[in-house]
Amino acid sequence: MIRPQCSCPCESVLRRLTVVTVAWLGVLLAIPEESVGQSIESDFAPARGQFQAEPLPPPAVPYRLPDGPESLVERLQVREDWFTLRPGIVLIADFNAFEQDALNLGQVGPQRDQWDDRAARLMFRGKIGREYKAGYLFAAEYKGFDSDPDQLWQVTDLSLTYPIGGEDTSLTIGKTKETFCYEMVGDAANMPAQERVLNPFFVSRNVGVVLRRVIGADHRMTASTGIYNDWFVNDESFTDSGTDVTGRLTGLLWDHHEHKRFLHVGLAGRYAGGDSDMLRFRGRPESNVTDYFVDTGTLASDHALNLGMEVLWNEGPVSVLAEYIRSRVLSTPSGNPEFDGYYVIGSWVLTGETRPYDRTVGYARRVIPEREYGAWELVGRYSNVDLDDDLVLGGSFDRSYVGLNWWATRHAKIGVGWGHTWLDRFGVEGESDSLQTRFQLVY
């Protein structure tokens, strides 16, 4: 989404941002608790009451698919009194195939069967300092696989995180994720489905300041807020570059039997500022390679207010995750439209494992297989994105998805999924099918 820039007087904008920020700061800082911390998203979930994930013990039996030696990972780490470093890598490759009817071809044009080098990311993270340690995260995406890359490497994360009075509260400065939407806050490699679907309503990364807090002695709640503006990265003036303000509050209504039975709920908000008084919503049908199936085009807009709600219920190997986002766009020429999207996804780990819930960030991480043949997960999802309202005809689609994931080791996954999309746009309803195969390795 191209974010909107507020065209109202500066005092009004600052007043709105201040009210939202102060309210969230009150939630984050007014509740005294014991110290906690936030684990890096590619790590495993920390144990209850802990703030960093500990290395898992070796599997009871070796996996049938060879895994990278943990000893090599250990040898690459640096541990000094004043400096630590842990390298990481994310490799994801997809193959996408499509089938379209004549109406869908007229709506979006032919979609090409192709391989997609979805991610080739190198990460370095650790801590700096002797007594008052600050965490750092640097991640860069390799673009050399692209046919004509502008540059070989693109920085995805570059941030410093400072503890405030203990590990329970932290302040992050730099390029990082916004604190909005379960799909985006969570790591893509952890999700049951292979791609996100609510992309029109969030951005992947932004430059700003994020305040996080884990609440409760047993870490049953999280709260986070952030303010973002990337004007200097894009070589724009501060007023022309949109400012975003986000907040997310999560809680466990219950949690029994060591993460095997739990109910997570969350509420999030986003004030979306934009660039040069422009706003645009557009999205793909759970794909990284298709054309945009829905697209509002550029809207003259003051701002957009997004509200998100999320629920995750887990009962042993079975889980159901649902999320809904509604966006209200202040755009008088377009009739002040409202857009929305949602999905409901079910997961059943056939081999009996449970997705571990991370209390420090408020989402479930990837499956950890307990058997030599790994863990098998059956996934089903239904989703909808609607960018039609009043004078704006951006289109809407419904999509069904069925997939099977093989979590072969703690780091490797192979998945395959089939999806069917009903697209309503340009006065016609077209249909398409897609087949996606994924290979991923995460350390």
N, C-alpha and C positions, 0 to 999 in steps of 0.2 A: 504494500500500500504506500502510495506517495502521501506523506502526511500534510495536513492543512496548517497554514499559518494564520493565526488570529489577526483579523484586520480591524478589530476594535481598539480603543485607546490602550496605550501601554499600561496605565494604572489598573485598568480592569483586568487585563491579562495577569499582571503580577499579583493582584488581589486574589484572583481565583486560584492561582498556583500556590500562593501562600497559605490559603485556607486548607486546601487539600493536603499540603505537605505538613503543616502544623498538626492537623488531625491525625495523620499517620504517625508522626513523631511521637505524639501522645500515646498511641497504642504501643509503639515499639519501646519507649523508654520509661513509661510510667509504672510498669509492672516489674518490681524487683524479683530477680530469680537467680539461680545458680548459673555458673558459667558453662556455656556450650559453644559449639562452633559449627561451621558448615563444611561439608566434605565436597571435594571436586566431583563434578557430575560423572566422570568416567570411572570413578572408584566404585568399590562395593559399598553396600549400605553399612554404616557403623552399627554396633550393638546398642541396645537400649541403654540410655544414660551416657553413651560415649559420643565424642564429637568428631573423631576421625576414624576411618575404617582401618581395622587391623588386617594384616595379611591372613588370608584364609589358610587353614591347614591343608596339606596335600589331600587330593581325593582318595577315598577309600580304595578304589581300584583305578588303574590308569584308563584314560579315555581311549577309545578305539581310533579316533582321529588324533594324530599327533599334535600336541600343543607346544607352544614355545616354552623353553625352559625358564622356570621362575628364577633359577640361579643367575641367568644372564641378566634379567631385569634388576636383580639385586646388585650385580656387579656394576651396572651402569649408573647407579644412584650415588649421590654425593651427600655425605653426612658430616658436617663440621659444626663446631659450636655456634658459629655466626652465620652459617649458610648451609642450606640443604637444596638438593636438586633431584627431581624424579622425572625422567623422560616418559613420554607416552606417545602412542600412535593410534590413529583410527584410519582403517582402510575399508572402504565400502564400494562395491561394484555391482551394478544392476544390468539386467537385460530386459527391455521393454518391447512388447509386441501389441499391435492394435488391430481391431476390426471395427469398421464404421458402416452405418447405413447411409443411404444417399442424402438424407436430410442432415445428418451430422456432418457429412463432408461439405455440404453447402454452408453450414454454420461456422466451422472452424478450419476447414481445409483438411487435406490428408495428413495424418500423423504417422511419422516414420518409425518403423521398427529399428531399434538401435541399442547399442551398449551405452551405458552411462557410468563414467568414473565419478560416482556420487560423492565420495570424500577421500582425500588423501591428506591427512592432517598430522602434523607433528607438534607435540606439546611439551613444554617444560614448566614445571611448577615446583614450588617449595617455599621456604621461609628465609627471611633475612633479618639479622639482628641477634643480639645476645640475650637480653632480658625481655625487651618489649619487641617481640617478633612480629614482623609483617609478612603476610603471605603474598606470593606473586603467581601470576599465570600468564604464560605466553603461548599462543597457538597460531600456527600459520598453515594455510591451505596451499598445496602444490597444484599449480594450474598448467603444468607442462603437458598434461594429457589432452588439453583442449587443442582444437585444430589451429587456432590463431590467438594464443593468449596475449593480453596486453602486458602481463608480467608473469614471471614464473611462480612467484609466491605472493599470497595475499594474507595479510594479518587478520585473523578472525577474533582473537582475544588478546588483550594487552591491559592488564590491570594489577593494581596493588590492593590488598585487603588488610585493614588495620583493626585489631581488637579494641573494643571500648569497654574498659572495666572488667574484662573477662571474655572468654570465648563465646558466651551466649549472644553477644552483640558485636556486630562488625560493620565497618564502613568500607565499601569498595569504590575505587576511583579508576576510571579508564574505560576501555572498550569492553563491553560486557552485555549479557542478555538483559532485556527489560523484565521487570517483575510482573508479568501479565500473561495469562493463558497457560493452562497445564501442559498443552502440547508443546509450547515453546520453552517453558521453564525446564521441562524434562529433556533428557538427552534423547536424540533421535534413535540412537542405537539401543535404547532400553525399551522402546515402544512395542506393543504387540503387532500393530500394523506397520507397514514399511514406510509410509509417508504421512505427513500432516495434511489436514484438510481445511483448517480455519485460517490459512495464511492471509486472506484479505484483511484480517483484523489485527495483525501484529507485524512487527519487524523482527528480523533475526538478531541483529546486534545493534547497539547504539553506544554513543560516548556519553558518559555521565557519572553521577554519584549515586550509589545504592546503599541504603541502610537496612540491615537484616537483624532479626532477633528471633531466637528460639525460646519459647515460653513454657514454663512448667518444669518441675524437677524431673519428670519422666518424659519431657519433650513432646507433649501432646499437641502443641500449637506452634505455628510459625507466622511471623509478620514481616513484611518487607515493603519498602517504598523506594522510588528512584526518580531523579530528575535528569533529563538527557537533552543534549543539543550538540550536534556534530558539525558546527559551522566551520571550524578551522580545518577539519579533515577534508571537507568538500570545497574549501576555498570560497566560502560565502560569508556575508555579514551575519552577525548574530540575529538581527531582526528578520532577515530573509530566510534563515534556517529555522525550521519549526522546533518548538520545545515540547517534549513529551513528559507527562507526569503519570507514574503508575503506582499501583499498590496491590498487594495480595495478602490475604489472611486465610490460613488453613487450620484445621483442627481434626483430631481423631475423636469421634463420638464414642467409639469403643475400640479396644485392642486386646485380644485374648490369645493365649497359647503361642506367645513369642512370634508375633507378626502373621500368624496363620489365619486369624479371624479379625478383621478390622473394617471400620467404616470411616472413610476420609471425606470431608466436605471442604469446599473452598469458595471464596468470594474475591473477585478481583475487579479493578477499575483502571481505566486508561483515558487520560486527557491527551488527545492526539493533535499536536501542532504540526504544521507542514511547511512546505517550501514555497515562498512567493505567493501566498494566498491560494494555493492549489491543493486539491485532494483527489486521490484516485484509489478505488478499490478494485482489485482483480485477483483471480485465483484459478488454480488448476485442479483437476479432479484427482487428488491424492497422487500426484505425479511430479517429477522433477524435470521432465523432458517435453511434455506436451505444450501446445500453444495454450494461451489463457482462454478457458472456456467461458468464464464470466468476467466482465470488464465494464465498469461504469464510465470509462473515459475520464478526462480531467473535469473536475467540478470546481466552480468558484465557491469557496466555503470559508466560514469563520473558524470553525473547529469541529471535531468529532468527539463524542463521549461514548466510550465503550464500557459495557458492563458484562462481566463473565461469571458464570456459576459452574461448579464442578463437583461431581460425586464419584467416589471410587469405593466399591464394596468388594471385599475379598473373603472367600470362604474356602480355605485350603487351596487346592489347585485351580479353583474357579474364581474368576473376577469379572466384574462389570464396571466399566468406566463410562461416564456420560459428561458432556460439557456443552454449554450453551453460551453464545455471545450475541449481544444485541448492540448495534451501533446507531447512535442518533447523530445525524450530520446537520449542523447549522449552515444551511445554504438556501437563502431566500430565492435566488433564481431557479433552483431545482426543486423548490417546494419542501425544503427541510426533510429530506427522505430518511427513512430508517431501514437498515439492513440487518440481517441476522444469519446465524449459522449454528449448526449443532451436529453432534454425532453420539452414537451409542455403540460401544464396542464390548464384546464378550470374549473372554479368553479362558481356555481350559487346557491346563498342562497335563497331558495324558499320562505322563510318567509320575505324577503326584507331587512335583515340587511346587513351592509357593513363591510368587514374586516378592522379594524382600522390600519392605517399605522403609524409606529413609526419613526418619523423623526430623532431621536437621534441614531438609529442603522441602518436605511435603509432597513427595511423589514416590512411586514404586520403581525400583530399578530392574535390571535385566535378570532373567532366570539363571540360577546357578545349578547346573546339572549334578546329580548325585550318583549317576550310574555310568558304566563304561560306555554305553551307547548314547550317552547324552540325554537331553530332555526334549520331548516333542510337545508342541503347543498348537492347538487348533484355535483359530481366530475368526470372528465374524464381526462385521461393522456395517452400520447404516448411517449415512451422513447426508446433510443438506446444507447448501449455501444459497442464499437468496439476496441478489443485488438489484432487485426490481422494487421500485416504490415511487408512486406519484409520477413525476416527470422524468425519472431516471430509469432507463431500461437496460440494466447491465446484464440481465439474464439470471437464471437460477438453474441449479441441477440437484438431482437426487442421485445417490450412488450406493450400491451394495458391494460388499467385499467379503471374500472368503479366502483364508490363507492358512498355510501350515509352516511353522517354524521348527527347525532343528537346531537347538542350542547344543552344538556338538561338544564344546568345551566351555570353560569359564570365559574364554575370550573370543571364540569363533561361533558364527551362526550362519546357517544357510536357510533361506526362506523362499517360498513361492506363493503367489496370490493372484486371484482372478477377481476383476471388478467389472460391474456393469453400470453405466452412467446414462441417465435420462436428462438431456439438456433442453431447457425451454428458453429459446432466444430467437430474436428476429421473427417472431410470430409463428415459429414452427417448433416441433418437438422431435429432436433427433436422438438416436441411441448409439452407443459405442461400447465395445468390450476391450479390456486390456489384461495382459498377462505380464506379471513382473516377477523376476527371479533376483534374489539378493544374496551376495556373499560378503560377509563382514568379519573384520578382525579388529578388536579393541583392546588395547593395553593401557 
